[in-house]
Amino acid sequence: MQFDAWLDQAWDEHAAQPAAVAARIAADALPLTRTDAHVAALIRLTHHVYGDHLGRWTEGRQHIFHFGTSDPAGPMAGTAQRIFDASLALAGGLEDLRGPMAPSERIRVTAHAASALAERDTPRAASLLREAALEFDTEALPNTDPACRAIAVTGNDIAMTLSDKLTRSDAERDLMLLGARTARDYWARAGTWLEVERAEYRLAISWLKAPDLAAARRHARKCLDLVREHEAPPLEWFFGWEAMALVERALGNVVAHRQAVVQMKAAFEGLSEADRAWCRPSLVKAGG
């Protein structure tokens, strides 16, 4: 198997089978790598699986060191090794390696550690996410700096992870909303209208789960406004109308819910067969 195909499969399966994917990372991954970029991508996956999903900090660090010192590794892998090793060390309470780092790398370490702790230590995850955002602003780094994108991605991942839970503690609710707001703020700096639109979708879903249905509807409308303004492709329309359908159903607005589902179905018809396959459950869940 080629590395890219292996990596895609690992990302597809990791959430449902993190231990199995971790075993494949340890046993199968490195011989498939051919380039510096391959190794960097493998290190990122290793951090996510061993950190965010499994909390196996020391074992993850061992693999990251092994991959980062392999023959195909180059500058990209070296940077990834440095950042993601320090992130696992920080999240696991093992050691803080951020001191000598440049601000951009230090902020990325902090953000990634926040993501790894979202379901394990909610107060500390919230503190680290705020710390990363504050340091980014204090250092006055440009929006093109990778740290800006790292904060945006972390906020989105935290919000998505916690909104997917069946129940949440008050602290998890607050962290979910903090993550969604942070993602929206930092995608406005680091991304395009597309990332901002998707951040509005994530805010709508997060407020729906909070629950604050007025806020959820407000962000669903903002999402659809951006979709409309930029004449977005059907996939963006589909999820914008999904957010609205879920909100209107929660509000008990039968007619508005039905109209949103009709719009979802219309967007669904414009999707590719591949996109239809993974979007169909969302359509069914929304009442379509």
N, C-alpha and C positions, 0 to 999 in steps of 0.2 A: 504494500500500500504506500502511496505517496504521502509525504508529510501533511500537505494541506488537507487532503481527504481525511487523514487520521485526526487532525486537529478539529476539523468541522464536526466529525462524529463525536469526539470527546466533549466539545462544547454543547452539542445537542443532548447528550446523555448525562452530563455531570450533575445536573440538579436532582434528577431522579435516582441516580446511582453513583453518588460521590465516591464511595469506598471502592467500587469497581473501577471507576475512571482513575482513581489514585493508584491502584495496582497496575493499571496499564501505563500510567506515566512512569512509574518506577521501572517497569520491565521492558516496555516496548518503544518508548518515545525517542530516546536519544539516537539510536541507530538510524532513524528515519530522517534526522536533521541533516541538511546539506549546507546551510548558509547561516550567517550571523543572525539574520532576521528570523529564521526558523527557531533558533535557540532562544532569542528574546521572547518570541511568542509562546514557546514552551514554558519559560520561566513565569510568564504572566498567568498562564493556566495553572501551573503548579501552585502559585501563591493563592489563587482563587479557590482551588479545590481543597488544598491542605489547610488554608487559613479560614476563609469565609464559611466553608461547608463542614469541615472536619475538626478544626481547632487543633490540628496536630502540628504545632509550631516548630518543634525541634526537627521532626522528620522532614517537614517541608523545607526548612533551611538547609538540611543536608543535601536534598535533591537539587535545590537551587545552586548551591556551591558546586556540586558535581557538574551540572549542566553549564554553568558559567565559566568553568575552567576546561571545557571540552575542546576538541580540535576545531569544530566549526565556529566556535564563539569568537566574536570580535567586539568592536566598540559598543554596538547596540546591546549585545548580550551582557557586556560588562556593566553598562548603566542599569539594565534591568536587574542584574544580580545584586548590585549595590542597593537599589531602592527596595526591591521586594524582600530581600533578606532582612534589611533593617525594619521593614514593616512587620514581618512575622515576629521579629525579636521584640518590637515595641508592643504589638498586640498581645503577645504571650507573656509579657512582663518579665522577659528574660534579660534584656539590656537595652539601653537607649543609645543607638549609634548615630543619632542625627547631629551631634555637636559639631563635627568638622565639615559637615556637608554645606554646599552652596544652598541659598534660600530655596531655589526652585525644587531641588531634590528633597530637601528637608520637608517642604510642604507636601510633596507627593507621598513621602513616607507616612506622614501624619494622616493624610486623607485615606490612603489604602488601609491603614490600621483601623481607622474608624469603620470602614466597610466590613472588615473582618470581625469586628466586635458587635455588629448591629444586633445579633440575636443572642449574644453571650453576656455582654456587659453593656446594657443600654445607656446608663449614665456616662460611662467612660467613652462610648462611641460618640455620644452627643458632644461631649467635651472636646474630643479630638477633631470632630468635624468643624466645630466653631473655631478651634485653634488654627486649623488649616486656613479657613477663610480669613480670619483676622490677620494672620501672618502674611497672606497674599496681599491684602490691602495695605498693611503696614510697610511691606517691602516695596510697594508700588511697582510690582512687576507688570510688564505689558500683557495685554489680553491674549497675545499670541504665545505666551509662555506655556509649556506643557502642564504646569501646575494648575492653571486655570481650568483646562479641560479635565484634569484629574479630579478636581473638586466637583465639577459638574457631573461627571460620571459617577462619582461616589455618592453624591446626593440622590441621584436617580436610582442607583442600585439599592441603597438603603430604603428609600420610599417603596420601591417595587417589592423588595423582600418582605417588608413589614405589612404592606397592604395585602399581600397574598396569604397571610396568616388568617386562620378562622377567627381567632380572638387575639386581642392585644391588651397589655397592661396600659395604664395611663402613661407610663414612661415611654412605652413603645409607640403609643399614639403620638406623643409629642415628638419623638425622634422621626417617625414617619413623615410628619408635617414639616419638620425642620429639613429633612432630606429633600422633600419635594420643592420647598421654597428655595433651598440652596441651589438645587439643580436648575430651577428656572432663572435665578439671578445669574449664575455663572455660565449657563448656555447663552444667555443674552450677550455675554462678553466673548465667549470662546467659539460659539457656533454660528449657524445661519438661522433663517426663519424656520427651517425644518426642525432643528433641535429645539427651538423655542416652542414651536407648536406641539411637539411631543411632550415637552415639559409641562405645558398647559394641560394636556391629556392626563399626565401623571398627577398633577395637582387636583384635577377633577376627581380622579379615582381615589386619591388619598383623602380628600374631604368627604367623599361618599362613605368611606370606611370609618371616618372620624367619630360620629357622622355630623356633618354640617351641610345639609342639602342645599341651602342657599349659596354657600361658597362653592359647592361642587357644581351647581348649575352655572354659576358665573364663570368658572374656569372652563367648563365644557363649551360655553358660548365663545370664549376667547379662542379656544382651540379651533372651533369651526370658522370663526372670523378669519384666522390666519390661513386656514385651508382654502377658504373662498378667495381671499385677497390674492393668494399666490397661485390660484388655479392648480391646486395640488393634484397628484395622481390619485386613483381610486383607493389605494391603501390608506392614505391619510384621511380621506372622507369616511372610509369604513370605521376607523377607530374614533374619529371625532363624533360620528353619529352613535357609535357604541356607548361612549361616555354619556351622551345626552339621553339615550334610551334607558340606561341604568338609573340615571338620576330621576328621570320622569316617572319611571316605575316605582322607585323608592318614595317619591312624593305622592303616589296614587293618582297621577294624571294619566288616565287610560288613553285618551285620544292623543295626547302629545307623545306618549310612549309608542303607540301604534305608528304614528307618523315617523318617528325616529327609526323604528325598525324597518319601515318601508324604504327609507333612505339608506339604511345599512344594506338591505338586500340589493338595491340598485348599484351601490358601490361594489358589492360582492361580485356582481355579474361582470364587472370590469377588471377583476383580478386575474392574474395568471393561474393556471391549474396548480402550480406549486404553492402560491399564496393562498388559494382557496382551501387547500388541505389543512393548513395550520390556522386559518381564520375561521373555519366552519364552527369549531366549538364555541368561539366567542359569539357568533351569530345565534347559535342555539341558546347559549346562556342568557343572551339579551332578550330572548323571546321570539326569535325569528325562525 
